[in-house]
Amino acid sequence: MECGLQRFVVADMFSEWGVYRSKQLQTLGLDAPRPSFNVLALSAGGQFGAYGAGFLTGWGSVGPTAKPSPRKDIQVVTGVSTGAILATHAFLEMDEEIEARYRASSGPSIYKKRNVLALLTANSLLDDSGKERLIADNLSSALIDRVAAAPDGRFLYLGVVDLDSGRFLRIDMVKLARTVQPIEARDRCYRAVVGASSAIPIAFPPKFVDDMMLTDGGARRHLFVTDPPAEAKKPGVDRRLFSLVHGDLDVGCQKVENGVIPIASRSADLFSDQSFKDSIRLGDLLAQSPVAPGQKEPLFRTFYASAARAAKQCEPKLAQCAEASGTLSEDLFCQPFMICLADQGRADGKAYGQGVQPWLTLADLNLSSETDCSRSIVQRRAGQ
């Protein structure tokens, strides 16, 4: 597929922020005595994306009085993997719609296992044709039209990895939606980027675009943000980074069998867990760096919401999923579990927005190598 994606790869996503603020603030109906610059970063995390979808709905239900900022006042949305699935609807404030899709999804609707003969020539363990159908259904041409019509100064970025070069690519989806012609090609390219960003390595096949083999952005960055522009760094601007962490941040404990496949499976879990946590640390480190040399004010104040607590509360729901998931436990999709996550996300989003429950800080997230050994990884897998 030819899309000319290099035209839409960006390093600095925020250069036109002032255009948006000057033209659009009044249309939001917000009382903002100080100018604000708000970024919503949606992380990777497979089925845990249901929590983020519910959270956005709950946050949005609070309306313009939400703390520290209304859900509607978001200038930039970034996403990888499940965050890429969420991102377009989050950008368009269609939170209830995408939440409903997560609630209705299940493993069998997204993927199917390949037989042994198919695996001999396949480039993934699973057939993701169901996922591709869901992406096409969720991202209609009319919806992509709405992305193209976004006000100047609002941005939607998805992260993908070019397996050939190893590069992490930030794709400007608004520019893509406005530029690629004809419409049929635009829609294919838009959906291809979403499909690539959510193509879990090894589990799902990569996507081939512009002679590049593209895969899940989480292979490099589980969530991402970059430096804001000079205008947004001026005194008096409230810069906020809202990060939704879609994962339980805990690989649990397991008695690993002494064999190649069990060792590889457990190692992959650990690699992914560490990469996730390092991405969070990296993003926070950037956010906390000084806005200018010699100043103490940070680039962003950070606000986190994490699916970890909800995952513990919802864990019993995994038993309702009959099929053991083997090596892909964190990336499969158990519908009762996702419905529970969405419920908990809604409650948290509303509570955070109302100020009843504080947004999390970096210190509230489990970013160490400590695990909860009271939870059995075997039990978790058996239910997904």
N, C-alpha and C positions, 0 to 999 in steps of 0.2 A: 504494500500500500504506500502510495506517495502522498505525503502531507506537507513537506517542507517545514518540519518542526523546528529546524534551527532558527527560523524567523521568529519563533515564539519563546525561545530559551532566554531567560533573564537572570542577571546576578543581583540587581537591586530592584525590588518590586514596588518601591514606594515613591517614585519620583513625581507622581502627579497628585499626591495627596491633597495639596492645597486647592486644586481645581475642584475636587469633590466637596471639600469643606465649604468653600465659598459659595457654591451653587446649590448644595443639597441639604445643608443643615436645617434650614427653616422648613423644608418639606417633610422632615421627619416628625415635626411637632414636638421637639424636645426642648426642654429648658436647660441650656448648657451655658452657664456663665463663663466657663473656661473652654477653650477649644480642646477637643479630644482626638486621639489617634488610637484606634482600637484594632487589634489583630486577633483573629480566632484561628488557632492552630489545632487541627484535627489529626490525631496520631493514628498509626497503624494499630491492629489488634483484632482482626477477624470478627468473630461473633460479638465481641465486646463493644463493637460499634453501636449495638442496640442501646447501650447505656447512654452514649453521647447523643443519639437521636432523641431519646426520652428527655435527657437533660436540657437540650435546646428548647424543646416544647415547654417544659416546666419553667425555664428561665423566661421565655417569651410571654408566658401567661401572666407574669407580674406587671408587664406594661412599662410605661415611661418612668415609673418610680423605682425600678429595679436598681439594686446596689451591686457594684459601684458604678454600673453603667447599664442602660437599657439594652436588651438583646438586639434591638433594631440598629443600634449605633455601632456597627461594625464596618470598617472600611476595607479590610483585607481578610480573606479566608485562604488558608493553606491546608492541604491534605495529602496523605499518602495511604495506600492500601484501603482499609475500611474507611479511613478518613477521606479518601478520594471518592468512594461511593457516596458518602455523606455530603461532600463539599458543595456540589452544585445546588442542592436543595437548601443547604445552610446559607449559601450566598444569596439565594432568592427568598430567604425567610419562609421556606416551605417545610417547616420542621415537622408538622403533624403528618404531612404526606410521606416523608421518608421514614418517619417512625413507624407508620403503618406498614410500610414495605418490609422493615426489619421484623416486625411482629409476625408477618405472614410468611417469612422465609424459613427454610429448613435445609438441612444437608441435601436431601434428595432433590430439592428444587434447584440446587446450585451446582452440584457435581455428581458424577457417578464414577465408580472405580473401573479401571481398565482390566481386561482379562490378561492372563499371563502372556499370550501371544502378542497382544497389542503393545504390551510394555517393551517388547524387544525392539520396537522401532519408534516408540513414542518419546516425546521430549518432556513428559510430565507423568506423575503417578495417576492423576485424575483427569477425567474428561470434564471440562468446565463449560460445556455448551449451554447448560442451564444458567450459569452466571452471565454469559454473554446475552442470552435472551432477556434476562432481568435488566441488564444495563440498557438494552435497546428499548425495553418497555418503560423504564424509569426516565430515560433521557430522550423524550420525544423531540421532534424537530421544532415544535412550538416552544418547548421549554428552552432549547438551545437558542432560539430566537430571543428569548428574554435575557439570556446571558449576554448576547451580542448588544442588546439595547441598554445594558447597565450604564449608569451615569459615569462620565469621565471621572477618573480618580478612585473608582472602586475596582478591586482586583481579586481575581480568583486564580490561585496557583496550585498545580498538582505536581508532585514529585515522582519521577520515574528514574530507573537506572538503565543505562546502556551497557549491557553485559559485555559487548565487544571492547569498549574503551574503559569500562568501569566507572564512568562519570555519573554523578547525580545531576539530573536535569530538572530545572524548575520551568514548567510550561505555563505560559500566560494563556489561560483558557478564554478570557474575554477577547483578547486579540485574535486568537484562533477562530472563535465564533464569528468575529466580524470580517475576517479576511478570506478564509478558504472558500473557494467557489468551484463548481456550483454547490447548491445547498446539499444535494445528496452526498457529495464528497466531504463537505464540512461536517455533516452529521456522522459519517463513518470515521473521520479523523478524530472528532471529539470523543466519540465512544471508544475508539481505539486507545486513546491516552488513558481514559478511565479504566479500561480493561487491563492495560499494561501496568498501571500503578497498583492495581489490586491483584496482579498475577503472582501469587505466592510462589516463590522459587521452589522448584522441584514438584510441588503439589499441583500447580496450574501451569499450563504452557505459556511461554513468553509471547509477546506480540511483535510482529515484524513490520516496522514502519520506516520508510526512507532507508532501506537496507540496514537498519539497526535492529538488533535483538533487544527488546525492551521488557523489563520486568519490574516487579514490585519496588516502589521507592523505599520501602522499609529495609531493603537489602543494604542501604547506605544510611538513611535517616528516618527514624520512626516518627519524627515531627520536625518541622523546620520553620525558621524565621530569619530574616536578614535585617541589615542596618536600615533605619528610617532615614528620610531625606533631611536636608539642612533645615527646611521650614518647620518640620515637625519637632526639631530639636530646640526650637526657640523657648525661652522662659515662658511659663504660663500654660504650656501645653501638657495635658494629662495623657501620657502614653501608657497604654495598658496592653499586656499580652495575656490572653485567655487561652489556656492549653487544656484540651480534653484528652485525658490519658486513657486509652482504651485497652486495658489489660489488668490482670490481677497483680502484676509485679512480683510474682512468687512462683517459682518452678516446683515447689513442694519437695518432698523427699521420696526416694525410690531405691529399692534394692536392685541395682542394675545387673542384669544377667551378663555373664562373661561370653559375649559373642559380638561379632562385627556389627550386626544390625542394631542390637540394643545399645551398644556403646555409641554408635553413630547417632542414634535417635536421641539419647540423653545429651550428648555433646551439642547437637543442634539446638535442643531446648535451652541449654546454658548459653550458647553463642547468641541466640536471639534475645534472651533475657538481658544479657550484658549490653548488647547493642542498643536495646530499648532504653535501658537506664542511662547509658552514656549519651544518647541523643537528648534525653531530658536535661541532663547536666550541662551539655553543650549549649542548648538553647537558653537555659537559665544563666549561664556564664555570660553569654552575649547580652542578655537582657540587663544584667546587673553591672555591666561595664559602664564607665562614666560617659555621660552624654557628650562631654567635650573634655579635652586635656585639662587637668588641674581642677576639675569640678567633681563634686560628690554625687550629684543627681544622676540616677541610672537612666539608661536608654528606655527601659520599660519597668513599670511595676508589674509583677507577675501574679497571676491568679490561676489556680489549678482546680480541676475536678477530675477525680479518678474513679474508675470502675472497681477498684480493689475491694472496698468494703461491700459494695453491692454483690460482687462475685461470691464472697463468703456467705452472704445471706441467701443467695440464689443457688448455691451449690447443690442442695438436695434435689433441685429440679433436673439435674443432669441424669439422675437415675431413670428418668422417664424416656430417655433416648436409648434405645435398645442396643444399637450396634457399637462395639468397641472400635475406637478410632485409631489405634496403633500409634504410628509416629507423628500423626498430624493433630494432636489433641488440642492445641491452642488455636488452630485455624479452621476447625470444622464448625458446624452451625447447628446447635441444638435448640429447637424452637421454644420449648417451655423455659429453658434457661434464658433465651433472648427476651422473651416476654417479661420475665421477672426482672431482668436487667433494665428494660425500658421503663417498667413501673418504678423501680428504685431511682432511675435517672430522672424521671419526671418529678418525683418527690424532692430529690436533692436540688434540681434546678430551681424549683419554686422556693425552696428554703434558702438557698444561696442568694437568689435575687431579692427576697424579702429581707435579708439580713438576719433571719432566724438562725441560720447556720453559717459559719464563716467559710469563705473560699479557702481552699487548702494552700499551704505554702510548700516550697521545695522540701523543707524539713519534715513535712507530714507524709511524704511519699517514701515507700520502702525502696531505696536505691542501693542498698547494701547487698552482699551475697548471702545474708541470713535468710533462711527459709522457714516456713511453718511446717514442722515435721509432724504436727498433729493431723495434717491433711495428707491423704494418700494420693500420689500421682496416679496410681493404678485405678483407684476409685474414680478419680476425675476423668480418666480416659475411658473407663468402662461406660460412662454415661453420655459420651458425646458422639 
